[in-house]
Amino acid sequence: MKLEHKVYEKLLQVPKGKVTTYGELAKAVGLKNGQRAIGRMMNKNPFPVIVPCHRVIMSDGKVGGYAWGEKVKTNMLSREGIEIKKGRIQNADVIFRF
């Protein structure tokens, strides 16, 4: 199985109203220090409606990038109940750990 597919399968485990980090997702698939690789995979996600790449954030709580822009990502997360102020996730209890 391709690494991208493993990453997408893991990401499907993150429920609505939760987020994970690029680093946490990398660890979950066995990529040591693979945060940037995860970011590139999320940017090229061919299934954005199915695979919720908007639920992956930076380890410091920043929303991070998104293929359709940070504002779109912020709006999507907000609609899922995640509180964001000045580009940062406010409630640490929404972080999903694998």
N, C-alpha and C positions, 0 to 999 in steps of 0.2 A: 504494500500500500504506500502511495506517495505520502511524503511528510505533510504536504498541504492538507490532504484528506484527513490525516490524523489530527491535525490542528483544528480543522473545521468540526470534526466529530467531538473533540473536547469542548470546543466553544458552544456547541449545541447543548451542553450540560448546564451552562450559565442561564439561570431562569430570569424571566422578566423581573425588573426591579432590583437586579444585582449586576455587578460588574466584576471583571477580573483585570489583572495587569498583564502587560506584555511579558514581563518576566515570569509571572506565575504560569501563564499559558506555555511559555517556552519550557519551563521545568516539567510541566505536566506531560510533555511529549519527549522529554529527554534531551532537550537542547540546552547545554550549559552556556550561559551568557548569550542567549539567542533572542533577546528582546528586539533587536533591529530586524532580524530575519522574520520574526512574527509580524512586525510592523509592515514589512514589504508584502508579506502574504495577505494581510488584512487589506492593504491597498489594492491588491489584485484579485480580491475575493469575487469570483464569478457568480456567486449566489447570495448577494447582500440581503435579499428579501427572506431567504431561508436561514442563512448563517449570520447570526447577529454580531457582526464585527464592530458595530457601534458600542458594544458592551465591553470593549477592551480599552483600558485607560493606562496612563503612565503611573509608575510606582509612587510618585510624589503626590498623587491625587489629581493631577491636571487631566483634563478631558483628553488632550492629545489630538492628533490629526484624524482626518476622515476624508475619504475620496470626494465627498460632496460638500466638504467644508466643516469647520468646527462648529459653526452656528447650527447647522442641520443636526450634527451629532448631539449637541447640547439639548436641542429641542426634543430629539427622540428620547434621550435619557430622562429628561424632565417629564415627558408624558408617561414614562414608566415609573414615576414616583421618586426619582433620584434628585436630591437637592444639590444644586450647583450654584456657586457664587464666585464671580470673578474667574471663571474657567476651571474651578476646582470642585471636586466631589466633597460635600460637606459631612456626610454621614459615613464613617468608616465601617459601620456594620453592614454596608451593602457590598463589601468586597467578598467575592466568592473564591474560596480556596478549594483546590482539587484534592 
